[in-house]
Amino acid sequence: MPDRPAEPNELAELRSRLAEIHDLRRAQEVLFWDQTVMMPPGGGPVRGAQLTTIDRIAHERFVVPEVGRLLDGLASYEESLDYDSDDASLIRTSRRDWEKARRVPADLAAEMVGAAAEAHDIWAKAREENDFASFLPHLERAVELKRRYIDCFEGYAEPYDVLLDDYEPGMKTAEVRAVFDELKASLVPLIAEVASSDEDDGFMRGPFPIDAQHETSLRVIERFGYDPQYFRLDLTVHPFAASSGTQDIRLTTRYTDNDLTSLFTAMHECGHGLYEHGISQTLERTPLCSGVSSALHESQSRLWENIVGRSRPFWNYFYPQVQAAFPDTLRDVEQDAFYRAINRVKPSYIRVDADEATYNLHVILRFELEQELIAGTIALADLPEAWNARFEQYLGIPIPSDTVGVLQDVHWSGGGFGYFPTYTLGNIVSVQIWDKVASELPDLPAQFEAGEFGELHAWLRSNLYVLGRKFTPQETLERVVGGQIDAKPYVRYLTEKLGALAAA
Amino acid sequence: MPDRPAEPNELAELRSRLAEIHDLRRAQEVLFWDQTVMMPPGGGPVRGAQLTTIDRIAHERFVVPEVGRLLDGLASYEESLDYDSDDASLIRTSRRDWEKARRVPADLAAEMVGAAAEAHDIWAKAREENDFASFLPHLERAVELKRRYIDCFEGYAEPYDVLLDDYEPGMKTAEVRAVFDELKASLVPLIAEVASSDEDDGFMRGPFPIDAQHETSLRVIERFGYDPQYFRLDLTVHPFAASSGTQDIRLTTRYTDNDLTSLFTAMHECGHGLYEHGISQTLERTPLCSGVSSALHESQSRLWENIVGRSRPFWNYFYPQVQAAFPDTLRDVEQDAFYRAINRVKPSYIRVDADEATYNLHVILRFELEQELIAGTIALADLPEAWNARFEQYLGIPIPSDTVGVLQDVHWSGGGFGYFPTYTLGNIVSVQIWDKVASELPDLPAQFEAGEFGELHAWLRSNLYVLGRKFTPQETLERVVGGQIDAKPYVRYLTEKLGALAAA
């Protein structure tokens, strides 16, 4: 046994404090889930106050100097530990979190929460009424608050780095720009080439009875690893996944009888859920017990939704079941026609409804505009014009109204600048991870055709999910795929898949 | 306008601190509801830790000396206020809460929580296996901890006063004893006189299809005031009511197809829910925003369940609907036979299944034994024997096993001594309140026959519910009925109702 100092008292004290803070954070998540999925409508105002209170208490208990002293006191013990150990990771990651969290004054944090809550309803009304002007002052305030937030930090190359870091710790704007430029250069011509006008896929508009959608969704995700001992699936307006701990995962979805989006929503949210469920139980009730970044999280939702769930082997197994579940609509539809319909590339206005390929151009557009907003190189009043011009340039169709243009997403109302790029980073990473799994497990397509997804799940779990937040996103990706983020595999994946479809 | 000092800064500070603590308490309640009603089974251990954390933080934030200083600083302002004002009530009630809460060391509180959690599963297994001996050491620990808890207080006439005060603040053991002795003296002979052997009511064993039970339950409680804007009704094993605030009330119930208990469970929990829903919204997010005591709460569940829900006028309206909901079972059953069946007095082993009259003897038995346990005048090992002897004396039937005897209830495993008496105090108070309403609104029976319960609800709301915890339970009862607790109206109610049934 190597010589190692005895565990210092500070470590137990740190663990205990962090466990309490984590308990509060997860309680917040359950209360948010409840608010969205279960709460009677009248409960809103009091629930808002409860969430604000828990958020403030969790923040206050973390940024106290005593946590800093404990971290300082543990520095030499940390050096004695294996870098990969849970304890070294806990100390290292918590120090980074603490140094970041304490830079933001409580007043500014509270003002940001308040402004976001106020702007949300204004934005929703503005979107409904195609009235950008009424949203403009709130957008101005959100941008102004974000600039003050950026001013709390120092040593960044670009202001946008600070925002990106909240969702993708350690990632720099310049890296994202390089990756996105490479992707865009391939994607714009590829989409122009493979985009189709409407073919004969009216069957995709249903009807698809909702009970059968629910049963089919469950049947699919149960094959992926959904287990009612640890998961729930409920209804909501804007689907998401949440968790109270690794053994309590809440997925949400929605059904409309005139499309089959719900199947892909269920697979997407299940991917998020499998990630959280697979984190090492030794990390339970620590700040390491969550996915490591937004992009890595999204890589898992997209891997299950798109790479698995829109693949031929998957449908070779599931199509007969889906056809049987919706006989009135799909009885006479060939599997190939169905496969082509769910992979159809067609530019459209709304990001969340976009196909696998054009989706990324929606994201790149937002990433570019966000940097200009924060830098002040674009006047906020001119934003719709800038949006519309760039949208037509990238996707080839003119925007008819701000409702389906600049006003479509909730993120900016809440000051969520920096989040959008992680969607496409997730797509890119999903293929890097997939390529790695596929090289190690060449039998996967045959397994999918037999309805077996356990080996894929086990690989992802032991190579990625189990790590939680022990390492940085960059370290994590390095461990999983042996390299850093790279757009090429994703470009190749799209080119091959969509090229084959266009050629056929 | 009377001369009144300006509102001191301490009041805003006190309100803000109490609001945060109340937010944590209500978050705890929602998380408990979620654990019981929604949580995937795997989530249990982490949820337990979350609840413990929130409980400890809420307690810590309340018992700090600063809260005491704020309360001291507000003493002269409080004197300048109307006794009935929200602010005077907030200061007065919080001072009482604070002086009580700070007497209990955090270690003892934590040990009690831990012991209760540990004992729960032991108790459940012991009950299942009729094995009192395996539960005995945990019961001994629970009693020992309660004695240490009692030692934190002083100035009480009897140790049991301390325990009672946790559920029925201000109530003394001697008062309960006097009331219960009076009730018992009337009840034992009354029950012996009216108790029936099985008559021809096999129809009460169903079948009653569960969907129809759910629809009927909702139909009934919607008449009482249940509104989906503010209420939910879900399934659980041991029904209860919870609330996140006055506008977010969670009722729970259970269904088995071989009885109609669910109708009464729904009315019972709805009574609890209407009380919480009716609290003045000016008290939201304050410690005054809850029912004033366990007995007053139970008076409302029992008023709606028994006084309304087992009355002839109620069934004159609802029986045809219930008959139509369960045609296979009730088609040929006369309303009078049904009414007699749901009011049948018949000694039985299990408290929660007991009829309206014998229920109270179950409670009095526990109240008497609890005092002896705490005083140490009975050896814990002799408890089953003492239980069985007294049960046969009061109810006339021998106990065949501890499973349906001393082990039947969860309360003692969690150290919940002092709770049981509030059930029967609730029954007693329910009739005092009913007599008062009925004297002011003589038309109520006719309204019930027409399916109208709004005037009853409005009276209870404006005379009781709205007050929350502004006054002590004794002050509250005085305001509602003009007097203190008194068993006579309840004895008269039971004697008249059951006498009429026996004579018919």
Interface residues (C-beta under 8 A of the other chain):
Chain A: A19 E20 D23 L24 R26 A27 V30 L31 D34 M38 M39 P40 P41 G42 G43 P45 V46 R47 A49 Q50 T53 I54 R56 I57 P228 Q229 Y230 F231 R232 S244 G245 T246 Q247 D248 I249 E284 R285
Chain B: A19 E20 D23 L24 R26 A27 V30 L31 D34 M38 M39 P40 P41 G42 G43 P45 V46 R47 A49 Q50 T53 I54 R56 I57 P228 Q229 Y230 F231 R232 S244 G245 T246 Q247 D248 I249 E284 R285
